[in-house]
Amino acid sequence: MKIEVLKENLKTNLNITERIVGKNLSLPILNNVLITTDNNFLSLVSTDLEIAIKLWILVKIIKNGNIVVPAKFLSAFISSLPNEKITMEVKDQNLYIECKNIKTQIQGYSSEDFPIIPEFKNAEYIELDSKKLCMGLAQIIDIASTSQSRPEISGVYFSFSKNAIKMVATDSFRLGEKNIHLEEPLKNIKEKDYSFILPQKSAREVMNILENKEGLMRIYFSSNQVLFELPMKEAAHPQVQITSRLIEGEYPNYQDIIPTKFKTHVVLKKDEFLNQIKTASLFSGKVNEVKISINKEKQEIEVFAKSGDVGENRSSLPVKVEGDSIDVSFNYKYLIDGLLNIKSSEIIFDISKEEGPCILKPVGDSSYIYVVMPIKSM
C-alpha cells in the first residue's frame, strides 16, 4: 500500500476511530485500527466487538494494500506532524510515514487477525435526517440504566413507524420519551413497524460522531445488529458507518406507567424553577431529597430542603395551578436532569398523586415527555 493524504483529514478521522479503542489485554488486536485502500478512498476501521466504526477519506492511491497499527499511538503521532501532505507506505508489515522532513516507521500487524465487521448486503433500511435523530438522542441518552441486572433497560429503545420515530430510555426511577414526527413518510416501512434496543454506549457514539454532520442517514436492520450510515456529500459513497450489536429481549411496556389523569397541573418558568432546585440541592442531605409544595390558593410553588448537617432552604415562585394543592418529594438530581433536557422557556409539571409518577414536558411541544417517580415525603 502507498497513499498520499492531507494531515488534517487523517487526523480528524483517526480521532473518531480511536474513540472506542481501549487497552484490551485478552484481545490486543482490538487496540488497533485497520487501514485499507478502497477504490479512491482510504478506510479506517476500529471495533471493540460491540460497536464498530468505519470511516472513508478521499486520498491519492499509488498502490493498494492494508495494514493494522496501534490506533491511539498512530493518532497521537499524526497529530504531532506539521499540517502538510503525508505519504504512507506499507513494506514488510511496517507502516512508513513521511511528512515534510520527518520519516517514521511504525510496526504493524496482519489484517487477517483483525475481526470481521458484519456487512448488511440486501438488508432493509430507512432514511432520516441525521441532525434530528442526534438532537432527539441528546434528550434521553443519559437516562438509560447502567445496571446489567436488567439489560433490556440499559439501552435506548427505538420504534419506527411510517410517520414517526420514537426513542425511549429509562432506569425505572425516571423515563424520557422523544417522538420525531416526520414531514415525509419513511421509505421502506411496510406493513410492520421496526423496533430494537440499542446499547447506551452505541447510542452515545452515534450521537457524538454524527451530531454535527448534515444529510440523510440510513439505518440498516438485521436480527441482532444495526448499521447507521451517512453518505458523503461529494460522492455516492459512505462517509461513516457505525455498526452495533443489539440488546436481546423485550423492552418493558413503559406506556402503562405514564399517567393520563392528574391531581395537579402546573405551568411555570423553567429556568427559575431549575435555579431554585439547584440551590435547594445544597441542603438536601445524603438522600438528595427536595420537597415541592404546590399551593392552588396562592398560585405558587415552594421548593424546600433540609439537612441536619447544613441547615434548611426555602424558596417560592408564582405559577399557574389547576387542580389540588399538593406536597411531593423528589430526588433533586432527577428533576434537574429532566429540566435540562427541556428546551422551552416554560414547562408543564403534572402530578398524578403524592407517590405516583409525575410528568415534566415543554409548553407547546408534545414531542418530549419526562416521567419521574417521587420519593416518600419528609
N, C-alpha and C positions, 0 to 999 in steps of 0.2 A: 504494500500500500504506500502511496505517496500523494499528498494533497497540499494545497495552499489555502489558508483560511485567515480571515481577519481576527486579530486577537480578541476584540470586544465581543464579536459574535460567539466565539468559542467559550470565552469566559462566562458570558451570560447563561449559556445553556448548560455548562458544567455546574454552575451554581445551583441550577434546578435539579439536575440528575443526582447530585450528591446529597440532596435533602433526606433521602430515605436510606442512605448508606451509613452503617454503624460498624462497630467492632464486633464482628461475628466470629467467635473462636471455633465453633463447631463446623461452620461452612465459610472459610476465609475467602472463597471466590466471590461471596456476596459483598465484600468490601471494595469491589472493583466496578469499573464502568466498561461496557463493551462498545468499542468504536469500530464502525463498519462503513465502507463506501456503499452507496445505494443510488444507482443511476448518477445523477449530478449532485447528489447530496451526501453529507456525512451524517450518519445516525449515531446517537449516543443512547445507551440503554443501561438502566440500573434497576435493581429489584431487591426486595427483602423477602420474597416468596409470597407475601400477602398482597403487595402492590408493586407494580412495575411502571416505570416512566420511560418513554421513548420520545426523543426529540430529533428533528432533522434540521440541518444547516446547509444552505446553498454554498458550495465550495468549488474550487477548481481541482478536478481529479486528474492526476497524472498517471497513477497506477492504482488499480483496485486491490482491496485486501481488508484485513481486520486484525484487531488485537484487543486484549483485555489488560487494563492497567489500573493501579490503585486510584480510586475516584477522588478522595479528598486530597491526596498528595498531588495529583495532576491538577486539580482545580486551584490549589494554593500556588503551585508553580506557574501556571498560566497567568494567574492574577499578578504575579510579580514581574512579568515581562513588559517591555515597552509597548505602547499602543501602535504596533506595526503589523505587517503581514507575517504570518507564521507558516513555515514549511514543516510538515510532519511526514516521517517515512518509517516504515517497518522493515527491519532486517533481522533475520535470525531471532525472532520473538523479542526484539528490543524495539522501543519507540525512540526515534531520533528526532529531536526538535531543534529547529534553527529560527532565530528571530533577531534581526539586525546583527549585532556582533556576539550573540550568545549561541552556543552549541551545547546541547544536552542529550544524554542518553538515559532512558528510563527502562528498567527491566519490566517486561510484560509477560503475559501468560496466554495459553492457547484458548481460542474462542470455543473450542469443543467442550471445555469444562464449565462454561457459563450456562446457567439454567435456561431452558427453552421457554420463551414467553408465549402464552396462548394466542392463537390467531382467531379471528372472527369472520372467516370466509362464509359468505352467503347467510350471515346472521341477520335477524331483523333489527331495525334501528329506527330511531325517531330523530328529528332535528328541532332544536330550540335555541333561543338567544342565550349565549354564554353568560353575559352580564346579569341577566335576570335570574338565572339559576344560582350564580355565585352570591348575589345580593340576598336571595332567599335563604341560602345555606348559612350566611353570616348571622341570621336572626335566630337560628336554632342549634347551631353546631356544638355549643358548649353545654347544652342541656343533657345530652345523652349520658347514660350511666357509665361509670368507669369500672364497675364491678363485673367480674367474669362469671359470677354465680347465675346471672340471668343474661346470657349472651344476646338474646333477641332484643333487649333494650339497650345494648351497648353500642348500637349503631343508629343511623338515620334511615327512617322508613320513607321510601319513595313510592308514590302511586300515580300512575299516568292514565288519564282518560283523554278523549278527543280534544277537549277544550280547556283542560286544566292539568296542572301538576301539583300534587300535594306532598309536602315534606314534613315529617313529624319526628320529634325527639323527646324522650322522657327519661327521668331517673326514678320514677314512682313518687317523688315529692313535688315535682312540677313538670309541666309539659308545654312544649311550643309547637304550634301548627302553622305552617305557612302555605298559602294557596297562591299559585301563579296562574292567573287567568290569561288565556292566550287569545290574541286577536285573530290569528289564523289557526284552524284546527291542525293538530299534529298529524303528519303524514305517517302512513304505515300502522296506525292504530285501527284495528279492525273490530270484530265483534267483541273480543276480550280486552280487558284492561291489563296493564302490566304493573307489577309491583315487585320490590325487592328491599332488602335491608343491607345498607352499605356500612362497613365498619367506620367508626368515627374518624380514625386516622386517615383513611382513604378519602372520606368526605372533606376533611380539612386540606388535604393535598390538592384535590380538585379545585377547591375554593381558592387556595393561595396561589396556585400556578396559573389559573385561568381568569382570576378576578379582573385583571387589567387588560385582558385581550377581548377584542370585539369580533363578532361574527356568529354564524350559526354553528352550534356544536352538535355533533352526532353522538347518540348514546346507543351502543350495540348491546343486545341482550343474549345471554345464554343461561343454562340452568343454574350454574354456580359461579359465573364470572360476569363482569360488566366492563365495557370499554367506553371511555369518554375520549372523543377525538375532535380536535379543532383543526380545520384546514388552513393552509397558507393563503394569504390574500393574492400573492403574485403568481401562484401556480396551483394547478389542480392536484395537490399533494398534501398529505397530512403535515401539520406543523408540530403537533404534540399529541401523544396518545398516553392515557393513564388507564391501566388495566388493574382491576381489583377483584379479589375473591369476594363472595357474598356471604353473609351470615345466614346459616340454616335456621329453619324454624318459622313459626308464625308470629307476626307482630301482634301484641295484645289488642283486644277490641277496645281501644282507648276512648272511643266516642261515648261509651257508656258512662265514663266518669265526668264528661263535660256537662255541667248543669245547664238546664234550659229554663229553669224558673229561679228567680232571685228574690231574697228578702229585702235587699237594699241595692239601689242603683245610684252611683256617684259619678259626676263628671268634674274633673279637676285639672289644674295645670301640672304637667308632668315634671318640669324642672324644679318647681317649688317643692313638690312632694318628694322628689328624689333627694334634694338637698336636706330636707328635714329628716329623712330616713338615715342618710349618711351621718348626720350629726347625732341622732339618737343611737346609732350603732356603737358609738364610743362608750356608751353607758349600758350596753346590752348584756354584759357579763359573758360567762362561758357558754351559755346556751344560745347566744346570738338572738335573743328574743326582743322584739319591739311590739308594743300594743297599739293597735289602731282603733280609735273610738270615733264613731260617726254619729253626729247629733243632728237629727232632722229639724228640730225646732230652731236651733242656732244656724243651721245650714253651714256647718263647719266640720272639719276632720282634725282630730288631735292625734299626735304621734308621741308616744311615751315610752321611755326605757329607764330601768333602774338596776343598779348594781351595788351590792353591799360594799364592794371594794372601792368604787369610784364616786358614786352618788346617783343622781337622777336628772333626767332632762325631759321637758315637756314643751311642745310647740303646737301651733294650730294654723290652719289656713282656711279661707272661705271656699265652699264648694257648692255644687248643686246636688241636692239629695232628694231622691224619691224612695218611698218605702219606709222602713222602720229604722230607728236608732239602733246601733249595734256595736259591740266590742269584739274585736278579733285580734289574736296574736299570731305573728309570723316570724320565721327566721329571716332576719333583715337581708341576708345575702341573696335569698331567692327573690325578694321584692326588687332589690337593686338590679339583679340580672334581667328580670322581666322588663323593668322600666328602661334600661339602657338599650334594649332591643326594639323599643317602640320609637318610631321616627317622628310622630306627630307632636305638636306642642301641647295638645290636650289629650287626656286619656279617659276611658271609661273603666270604672272599678265596680264590678258586680259581685255581690256577696250572697251566696246561697243560704248559709246558716252559720252559726258560731264555729262549728268544727267541720264544715263542709267545704268542698273545693270552691275557690274564688277565681274570677277571671279579670285579667288586665288586657285591654285592647285599645288601639288608637281610635280616636274620633274620626269618622269619615273614611275609614279603611277597614273593610271586612275581610281582608286577605290574611290577617295575622291575629292569633289569639294566644295568650299565655295563661295557663291554668296553674294555680299554686295552692297547695294544701296548707291550712292554718296549723298551728300547734296549740296545745292546751293553754288556756289563758292563765295569766299570772295570778 
